[in-house]
């Protein structure tokens, strides 16, 4: 059976009001938007799909590509899903994001018609003094939570964390959270776009309207326990950043050549966060640079990567 070649992806972009220009200036993202809040690097979601931008399938959206090459390219770990399981983004938060929460699979399927969202953040870069909110600073009751929302003092209950490049945050569904201004993130998540805003600093959209909140739903799905202790991430060249029922994420740093084994259990997503190089596979090659995203179909084989770079490698568990 012929091997399936890795392909480069081009993202879909979102210009949310809190976005900036760093993805265009530093990650080689080309689009007509004045600001780019998010680039959806690996997406088969109905709200925006990645496109194949190399090889014989160039010009296809990710869903069409998978339909063409066969769903076995997703790997056996994806067979339990009736949809493409992951969504991977680069996020440039020039301004503060809303304080928000995502529902569990069970709640989201019954109320929104899609799966919930467990996610993780890898901090690529940040301004000095940048912070984010990660769960509650202590255990709270629903009454505490509800009154703090109504009285505009929700941030007093939240765990405010200073960040630095290389930090990792694992955010299970139900965790109240918010990315703060001046932070650049790679986010790996379930393939869902369901978000419940709890507080949005009374900001208005481009038409002058207050952005909608989803307080009742947020109250129903939020975890009220104190946020967990954050992990220490080593500076090793190959580091496990996060692992859960949905995904496994590693950070690879290298200078020279490295060989990666591909397997039938899952496709591999590679997001290039620093540097450049060339990927070699079955007598083919694919060059890459900072900001590129590569999809590697599930199959037994080996990749050789040559370069000086940092990669975020994600696959389905």
Number of C-alpha atoms within 10 A of each C-alpha: 3 5 12 14 19 23 20 23 26 27 27 18 23 17 14 15 18 18 23 23 17 18 21 18 10 11 17 13 19 13 12 8 12 11 21 27 25 26 25 23 30 29 27 23 19 10 10 16 22 25 25 23 17 17 12 10 16 15 16 18 20 22 19 15 16 17 11 11 13 11 17 19 20 24 20 17 19 22 15 8 8 7 14 20 24 23 22 24 22 27 25 28 25 23 16 19 21 21 24 23 29 28 28 17 19 11 17 19 13 10 12 13 11 17 22 25 26 24 25 24 23 23 19 19 18 21 14 11 11 16 20 21 22 23 26 24 19 13 13 15 11 13 10 13 18 15 12 15 17 11 8 11 13 18 15 11 19 23 19 18 16 14 19 18 14 17 19 22 18 22 21 19 19 22 25 26 23 22 24 24 21 20 24 26 23 22 21 27 22 21 23 25 17 16 18 23 22 22 23 17 13 10 14 13 11 10 7 8 10 13 16 15 17 14 17 11 18 21 19 12 19 21 22 20 14 17 19 14 7 12 12 10 12 12 10 11 12 14 15 14 24 20 16 14 8 17 21 16 23 18 22 18 20 17 14 10 13 14 12 10 10 17 16 16 20 24 23 23 23 23 27 22 21 18 17 18 19 16 19 18 18 13 6 9 15 17 14 20 20 19 22 22 24 24 20 21 26 24 20 11 13 14 17 15 23 18 19 16 20 22 23 21 19 24 25 23 17
